[in-house]
Amino acid sequence: MSFIIRGRVWKYGDNINTDIISPGQYMSLPVEKQAVHAMEAIDPSFSEKVQPGDILVAGNNFGSGSSRETAQMVLKYHQIGAIVANSFARIFYRNSINVGLPVVEMADTSVITEGDEVEINLLEGKIINHTKGTEHKGTKLPEHLIEMVKLGGLEPYLAKKLGIS
């Protein structure tokens, strides 16, 4: 994983909760079967159209609801490059980092449109919209959290820190 993420945008609104991202009725299935149903309540073709490296952009309070990590895991299964939102539910934000899924807050995501090609610099918190030729400020992730994301999440990060193979 690089500190620079570039991908095509899929745009969603406010209050996208974890039951929308990963419907609860599929929780007992393996992650690859859960992932088929990701976002289906608001975007029935999400699982067919999303490509590795694509970026989700949303409004306020992305990931509210349950503290379970299935929402992050189905997005990671689809190899989402990053999620950019005006704001995140705190537990979703931290669980994303814990599973190695980059998340960036940006004050006004309305300036990004579905289909735009954007580039995110995690170290600088810079978001460049290549489609529109604009640059925006997002939150910077601290280097230790970028390292955690780069290694694939909290478990591999701790294993490396503790010298466990």
N, C-alpha and C positions, 0 to 999 in steps of 0.2 A: 504494500500500500504506500502510496506517495503522499506527500504533504499537499500536493496539488490534485484536485479532483475535477474532472471535466466530463460533462454529460448533458443529455437531453432532459428537459424539465417535464414532469407530470405535475399539474397544479391542482390543489385541493383547498378547501375553505377552512373555516374556523371549527374548533371543537371536534376534531376527528379523534374519536376515542379508540381505545384498544379493542373494543368489540367490533368496531368497523374494520380496523386494520387486520385483526385476526379473530374471526367469529368464535365465540366460546363453545359452540356445539361441536367444533372440530378439534378441541384441545387434546383429546385422547389419541388422536392420529399422529403418526410420525410427521416431523416438520415438513417434509416434501409434499405430503398430502394436505397438510394445513395450508401450505403456501398457495395451493390451487385456488383457495377461497379468499386470499388476501384482498382486502378493499372491495369485495364484490357487492357490498350493500350500496356503495356509491359509485362504483366503477366496475361493472360486471366483466369487462374484458381486460382488467388490469393484468392478470396473470399471463395472458397471452401476448400482450403488447409490450410490457416492460422488458427492458434489455439490461444486461450487466453494465453497471456504471451510470445508469440513469439516476436523476436527482429528483427527489420529491420536494415540492415547495408548497407550503401551507400557510394558513393565517395564524390566529391565536389559539393557544391551549392545545397544541398537537399532542396526542398520546394520553389524554386524560382517561381516567377510569381505573382499570385493574392494574395491580403492580406486577402481574405475571410477565415473564419475558417472551411469551410466544409472539407478541406483536413485533418485537425487534427481530426475533429469530426468522419469522416468515419474510420480513423485508431483507434481512441478510441473506437468506436462502436465494432470493431473487437477485442478489448481488447489487442492491441499491448502492450507489456511490456515496450518497450523503442525503441528509434531510435538512432543509432550510425552512424555518418557520419564524413568524413574529415572536412566538413564545411556545414553550413546551411545558407540559406537566413535569414537575421536578423528578418524579420517580421514573418517568419514561426517559427523560434526558439522561439520568445516571445509568439506567439499565442499558441504554443504547451504547454508552461508552463501555460498560462492562462486557458487552458482547462484541465490541469492535465495530460499531456502526457510527460513523461520524455525524454529529449534529451541530448546526450553527444557527444562532439566533440573528435575525435581521429585522430592524425596526419596521420596515415597510416592504413586505413581499409583493404588494400589488403591482410593483414596477416590473415584475417578472411574469411572463406569459407562458402558458403551456406550449411546448415545442421549442422554446428558446434553448440555445446552447449556452450553458454557463460554466464558469470555471471558479472553483473555490480554493483559496489559499488558506489552509487551516492555521498556519503559523502567523499569518498577518491578519486573518479575519477579513480578507478581501474577497469580494464576489464580483466577477467580471461577467457581464452579459454580452457575449460575443455577437449575438443576433442583433442587439440594439446598440452596441458600441457604448455601453454605460458601465460604470464601476460603482460599487456600493460597499458600505462598511457592514460587516457582521462581527459576531463575537470571535475572539481568538481563543483557541483551546490552549491551555498550558502545555508545555512540551511533554511533561510526564503523561498527560492524558492522550496526547497525540501518539506517544510511544505505545500506550496501552491499546489504542485503536489499531495502530500499525501491526502490533503483534497478534491481534485477533481477539483482544478482550482482557479482562481481569485475570483469568486463570493462567493464560500463557505469560502474561506480564509478571505475575507473582512467581511463577515457576522460574522465569529468567532471573528475577531479582534474588531468589533464594538458591539459585544454582541447581534446581531440580530439573532433570531431563524427562 
